[in-house]
Amino acid sequence: MDVYTVIRELSLTLPDPPARGGIYKPVRQAGNCLYVSGQGPMRDGKPVFTGKVGEERTIEEGQEAARICTLNALSHLHAFLGDLNKIKGVIKILGFVQSAPGFNQQPKVMDGASGLLAGIWGEDGIGARSAIGVSELPMGISVEVEFIFEI
């Protein structure tokens, strides 16, 4: 099925690719792999979710932040490839969750990203994954996610 049709059926839209925050490439291809730089929960150049999950933010808010990160990654991939239908699937997700002391539910937060990709690509949208708790992230964002996709 067409990826863009699935995205519309999920009542989602791809945002414009967020501006870079430094000297790096948003997407880098090596062979048949596309490495997507860390994405934050940004809209219109501003963070949507800031603060520590487990303190200022709930798990559900963290999951929504992870979904926004994923949509931002897909927007960069669309700009890079011109067509998301060239993607075969997800190889790996690396998620960083700004966590309150004692918070240890980072995998549940990252289910927001994994669930969205599985909703788009089915079994091929489920890759390997790491979910890491950190004390701080750039601009105070609650979640940052890196991706590796196969084309």
RATA-V665922 format. One record per residue. RES is the residue in one letter. SS is DSSP state (helix for helix, strand for strand, loop for the rest). Layout:
RES	SS
RES	SS
This chain:
M	loop
D	loop
V	helix
Y	helix
T	helix
V	helix
I	helix
R	helix
E	helix
L	loop
S	loop
L	loop
T	loop
L	loop
P	loop
D	loop
P	loop
P	loop
A	loop
R	loop
G	loop
G	loop
I	loop
Y	loop
K	loop
P	loop
V	strand
R	strand
Q	strand
A	strand
G	loop
N	loop
C	strand
L	strand
Y	strand
V	strand
S	strand
G	strand
Q	strand
G	strand
P	loop
M	strand
R	strand
D	loop
G	loop
K	strand
P	strand
V	loop
F	loop
T	strand
G	loop
K	loop
V	strand
G	loop
E	loop
E	loop
R	strand
T	loop
I	helix
E	helix
E	helix
G	helix
Q	helix
E	helix
A	helix
A	helix
R	helix
I	helix
C	helix
T	helix
L	helix
N	helix
A	helix
L	helix
S	helix
H	helix
L	helix
H	helix
A	helix
F	helix
L	helix
G	loop
D	loop
L	helix
N	helix
K	helix
I	loop
K	loop
G	strand
V	strand
I	strand
K	strand
I	strand
L	strand
G	strand
F	strand
V	strand
Q	strand
S	strand
A	loop
P	loop
G	loop
F	loop
N	loop
Q	loop
Q	helix
P	helix
K	helix
V	helix
M	helix
D	helix
G	helix
A	helix
S	helix
G	helix
L	helix
L	helix
A	helix
G	helix
I	helix
W	helix
G	helix
E	helix
D	helix
G	helix
I	loop
G	loop
A	strand
R	strand
S	strand
A	strand
I	strand
G	strand
V	strand
S	loop
E	loop
L	loop
P	helix
M	helix
G	helix
I	strand
S	loop
V	strand
E	strand
V	strand
E	strand
F	strand
I	strand
F	strand
E	strand
I	loop
